[in-house]
Every structure is written in C-alpha cells, then in structure tokens.
Amino acid sequence: MNIREMMEARATMVAEARKLLDTAEAEKRELSAEERAQYDKTFDEARKLGDKIQREQELREEERRLAEAGRMEPEGKKESPEERKLVAFRNFLVNGNAAEYRALANDSDASGGYLHAAEQFVARLIKGLDNQVFVRKYATILPVTGSDTLGVPTLTADPADPTWTTEIAAPSEDATMAFGRRSLQPEQLSKLIKISMKLLRTSALPVENLVADRLAYKFAIAQENAFLNGDGDGEPLGIFTADANGINTDRDVSTGNTDTAVTADGLAEAKYALKAQYRGTARWIFHRDGVKKIAKLKDGEGQYLWRPGITVGEPDILMGLPVDESEYVPTTWTTGLYVGALCNWSNYWIAELQGVELQRLVELYAGTSQIGFIGRMYADGAPVLAESFVRVKLG
C-alpha cells in the first residue's frame, strides 16, 4: 500500500468513526458499549496508519538523502579538509583510531577515548532531531559559541496606555514597564547506544549514519519530554510547568471545560485567549488520548471541530489550526490538570552548544561483540513570551 492509498484508507476509517457518532446523535442517545468499542478500534487504527504514513515519509526522505550522498564524485576531485575529517571520524567509529582526525581538528584528550564529532555528523544528528522532536522544527534555535550562557531579556510588565494631551503639554511618564532577564545555560544531555561489531564493519550504510540515527532517537526522547515537562532545574523549562520564568498560571484556560473533559466551548476559549498575531502560526498539542476525545466534539452548528489531514504531509486540523501529538503531553483527565496547549513555538527558545562529544567503549561490551557509543550534547530551552502560549486545563 503506497502513501496515497494509506491516506485514503485513513480518511475512510475516520469517516466510519464519525458515522457511529452521527448515528447515535441522530437517535439522541449515547454510543452503546459495542459502538464505543468499534469507535475506539477504528480511531486507533486510523492513528496507527497515520504514524505509519509519517514513518514512510521520513524513510523516503532518508533514502533520498542517502542516494544523494552516495553519488560518485567527479574523477580527479580533491578531497576537502572537512571530507577528510569525516573519513577519519568514520575510521574512529569503526576502528577507534582517531589520530588523523585529532590532527585535522586540533582536538585533544587522545587517551580518553572520545572526541568532538565531525561537522557533517553533527548536522545529520541535528536534522534527525528536528525530524523526531517537532518542537525543534518550530522553535527558535540559538547557538551558543562564545559563552556558557545566553541572556534572554524579557518584558515582565507592559507600559501603561498612552494619554491624550494638548500639543504643548508634557507627556505623562510611564512607571509600569519593566524588563527581566532569563539565562539559558546549555546543560549536558547524554545517551549510550550499543552496536554490534559485525554490523559496524559490514553494513552497506555509512557507519556514522547508524550511530547518528540511534543517537538522534535517544536525544529526541529526552528533549521532547523536557521541552514539554522540564522543571528548568538542570534541564529545559517545559511549557506544562507553571513558572514565573516561563508560562505562569495566567495563561491557563479552563473556562467551559468540565472536571474530566474538554468541550467545544473550552477549546474556543483557549483559541481566542491567544492574540491574533500569535494565532496565525500557532499549533495545538495533545496526547493521542486527548485527540481521540476531541475528535468526537462538534460546534454549535453540528460540525466536527477536528479534521484529519487528507493529503501527504498535511497535519490534522482543530478549529482551523494544526494539531501535533506527543506521548509526553499530560494525559490524566481530572480536575485542575493540563491536557493540552496552543503554542506559538517561535517564542520557545533553545540554546545549544554547537558540537557533539562522542565516546567509544570497546572492552566494556566485548563479551557480547558490541561497541558502545556515548553521545553528549549541551542544550537548554524555555518559553520566553508567555502570552504566545495557552494551556488547556480541566475545570
């Protein structure tokens, strides 16, 4: 089944789920136990197919990239210093010999078994992170190169409204506008992966791609959780953490929602709690359990609020705005808890040191014919403009 066929099948499943709801509503009753089970099954199958479509799209992109990378260089072309670094880095991954790379990169710590990864490897790793952690696609990424910290000025209080005056009268002086300062300090994030020695030596793929793929997946999991739920202490400050240095409780919207459910009115309250200038590029974020619940909601005219994406690469839509799903969005549906958010991610800033440190472990896993790789990168993040975010809260 190709991507287009999968998209059509998914649309059919969504239509079947909606038909169950429409039938029950037309008969002015709730779904029966059998109908509810059928609805949940159909919706879950549609979601799984959506995940499969996304994986197929990512795989095709990777195949395209590898095809481009594998093209033969013109005969007689001289190898650039960066290309030589990548070859030496690849040799380090497979054989542990990094002498040439260290000479080229002016790196140190020859006895420590680690070195800074080649720039092409880092670029590939970050691209992998962007593909897997949606926040990075839309957030503002700030490289930190000359300092360990990045100071972020913040507007903590708006100026008072201007007053009308005559031409010769002195203007009133504002005493309410205030600025604060938040520091983003990249913290260490590290992950261990293990790859078989045989795979490293016989794989048709470049070995650095194998390592980068696994590290990207591991780093992505940790980063997405932190960008959403981090407490800001030695890790990024997440959007679901109420904090005066990020998003305070003034940006929580529970009006219209019940103790255990989000309503159409509650979502409308959340959408229009965001100023128009932020809504244009804002995106909803919910756990898949939340999407399943919201997909059943209708507006006052009987139209479903949720619309599935019907073409390749098109996101699902809720009240005219795209929807992202994450397993790390809170999913406990009870009084006073967060279950989603509407975010203008350009005002989530990520500061990171440019470089990835890689350590190669041989003897530790020799008994299982594996080589371990510990990747380390340094990043921090925080929402810097609270009014561009709205958290959906239960009543």
PEBEL-V584501 format. One record per pair of residues at least 12 apart in sequence whose ideal C-beta (glycine too) atoms are under 7 Angstrom apart, sorted by the first residue. I is the first residue (numbers start at 0). J is the second residue. If there is no record, write none. Layout:
i=(I I)
j=(J J)
This chain:
i=(2 2 2 2 5 5 5 6 6 6 6 8 9 9 9 9 10 10 12 12 12 13 13 15 16 16 16 16 17 19 19 19 20 42 42 46 56 56 57 80 81 81 83 84 84 84 84 85 85 87 87 87 88 88 88 88 88 89 89 89 91 91 92 92 92 93 93 93 95 95 97 100 101 112 112 113 113 113 113 114 115 115 115 116 116 120 120 121 121 123 123 124 124 124 124 127 127 127 128 128 128 128 131 131 131 132 132 132 133 134 134 134 134 135 137 137 137 138 138 138 138 139 139 139 140 140 141 141 141 142 142 143 143 143 143 144 147 148 148 148 149 149 149 150 150 151 151 151 151 151 152 152 153 153 153 153 153 154 155 155 155 156 156 156 157 158 158 158 159 159 181 181 181 183 183 183 183 184 185 185 185 185 185 185 186 186 186 186 187 187 188 188 188 188 188 189 189 189 190 190 190 190 191 191 192 192 192 192 193 193 193 194 194 194 194 194 195 195 196 196 196 197 199 210 214 218 222 223 223 224 225 226 227 227 227 227 228 228 231 231 231 235 235 235 236 236 238 238 238 238 239 239 239 244 245 245 245 246 246 246 246 247 250 250 250 250 251 251 252 252 252 252 252 252 252 253 253 253 254 255 256 256 257 258 258 258 258 259 259 259 260 260 261 261 261 261 262 263 263 263 263 266 266 269 269 269 270 270 272 273 273 274 277 277 280 280 281 281 281 281 282 282 282 282 282 283 283 283 283 283 283 284 284 284 284 284 284 285 285 285 285 285 286 286 286 286 286 287 288 289 289 289 289 290 290 293 293 304 304 305 332 333 334 334 335 335 336 336 337 337 337 338 338 339 340 340 340 340 341 342 343 343 346 346 346 346 347 347 348 348 348 349 349 350 350 351 351 351 352 355 355 355 356 357 357 358 359 360)
j=(52 55 56 311 48 51 52 52 309 310 311 48 45 48 49 307 307 309 41 44 45 45 307 41 38 41 42 45 303 34 37 38 295 291 294 287 311 312 130 103 118 119 103 100 103 104 117 117 119 99 100 103 100 116 117 120 207 205 206 207 114 359 206 207 210 199 200 206 359 361 114 114 114 358 359 356 357 358 359 357 354 355 356 355 357 207 211 354 355 208 211 211 214 215 355 211 212 215 215 218 219 222 215 216 219 219 222 223 323 223 226 344 347 349 282 344 345 344 347 348 349 345 348 349 349 351 348 349 350 351 353 185 350 351 352 353 184 182 183 184 182 183 350 180 182 180 181 183 348 383 178 180 178 179 180 181 383 178 177 178 179 175 176 177 176 173 175 176 173 175 244 381 383 348 350 379 381 379 350 351 352 377 378 379 233 234 377 379 375 377 218 221 376 377 378 373 374 375 214 217 218 374 371 373 213 214 217 372 364 369 371 209 210 369 370 372 368 369 368 369 370 368 370 372 374 376 378 325 327 327 237 380 239 325 327 328 240 327 244 245 381 379 380 381 380 381 340 342 382 388 329 337 390 381 381 382 385 382 385 388 390 385 385 388 389 390 390 392 268 269 272 389 390 391 392 392 393 394 268 268 393 394 394 333 334 393 394 332 333 393 292 332 292 293 338 391 296 296 297 298 304 304 318 341 389 391 318 341 389 341 389 386 343 387 343 345 320 341 342 343 320 321 323 342 344 317 320 322 323 339 341 323 325 328 339 340 342 322 324 328 338 339 324 325 326 328 330 324 330 328 330 338 339 322 324 305 317 317 318 317 393 393 393 394 392 393 392 393 390 391 392 391 393 391 388 389 390 391 389 388 387 388 382 383 384 387 380 382 380 381 383 378 380 378 379 376 377 378 377 374 375 376 375 372 374 373 372 373)
